Amino acid sequence: MYSNILDNYPLWASLTALSLAQILKVPWNYTITRQWDFNWLFNTGGMPSGHTAAVTSLATAIGIWEGWGSSLFAITTITAIIVMYDATGVRRQAGMQAQVLNQLAEDFAQVLEEIRHIKQKSPRETGVKLKEILGHQPIEVFVGAWFGVGIALILYWLWV
């Protein structure tokens, strides 16, 4: 049983692409913020898209392994397209809405504090912030897609 899993090139190509994309988010975000934040190993959003890297690597590996005309390649390609569309569309919009809602919650709490003239904890300490980085900008998905394809090709070259 374990030898079948260990010999599953498409699975390992996809997992490798996902893992490396998540690892790359840490130094990428360091170059932007000048702070090391290892939470990016597990966060959604950011550069490159780990989800996109995983599904494009899987589709590429299936195409190489099973054939470009196979049903499995068609399934994984459509799944990859849906994941990429979702990452740049629905999840990105949800993140933008979270930013607006978080700002509204902070503003509302500040107004209430000013009205009441009561010193309490700041809105940041008492409020629950929504996660704002959910989706991806199109460039993040584009880079993730090519990253996933590249990982699948490199691993195939190493595999065979």
Residue pairs with C-beta under 8 A, 6 or more apart in sequence:
5 11
9 61
9 65
9 155
9 156
9 159
10 58
10 61
10 62
10 65
10 152
11 58
12 155
13 57
13 58
13 60
13 61
13 151
13 152
13 155
13 156
14 54
14 55
14 57
14 58
14 61
14 148
14 152
15 54
16 57
16 151
16 155
17 50
17 53
17 54
17 56
17 57
17 147
17 148
17 151
17 152
18 50
18 51
18 53
18 54
18 57
20 53
20 147
20 151
21 48
21 49
21 50
21 52
21 53
21 54
21 144
21 147
21 148
22 40
22 41
22 42
22 50
23 41
24 47
24 48
25 40
25 41
25 43
25 46
25 47
25 48
25 50
26 36
26 37
26 38
26 40
26 41
28 40
28 46
28 47
28 48
29 35
29 37
29 40
29 46
29 47
30 36
30 37
40 46
43 133
44 50
44 51
44 91
44 131
44 133
44 134
44 135
45 91
45 95
45 133
45 134
45 135
45 136
45 140
46 133
46 136
46 140
47 139
47 140
47 143
48 140
48 143
48 144
48 147
49 84
49 87
49 136
49 140
49 141
49 143
49 144
49 145
50 144
51 83
51 87
51 144
52 80
52 83
52 84
52 87
52 136
52 140
52 141
52 144
52 145
52 147
52 148
53 144
53 145
53 147
53 148
53 151
54 148
55 76
55 79
55 80
55 83
55 84
55 148
56 80
56 84
56 144
56 145
56 146
56 147
56 148
56 149
56 152
57 147
57 148
57 149
57 151
57 152
58 76
58 80
58 148
58 152
59 73
59 76
59 77
59 79
59 80
60 148
60 149
60 152
60 153
61 152
61 155
61 156
62 70
62 72
62 73
62 76
63 70
63 73
63 77
64 152
64 153
64 156
65 156
66 72
66 73
67 73
80 145
84 141
84 145
86 135
87 135
87 136
87 140
87 141
88 135
88 136
88 137
88 138
88 141
89 135
90 135
91 134
91 135
91 136
92 134
92 135
92 136
92 137
93 135
94 134
94 135
95 131
95 132
95 133
95 134
95 135
96 132
98 130
98 131
98 132
98 134
99 132
101 130
102 129
102 130
102 132
105 123
105 127
105 129
106 123
106 124
106 127
109 123
109 126
109 127
110 123
113 119
113 120
113 123
120 126
136 144
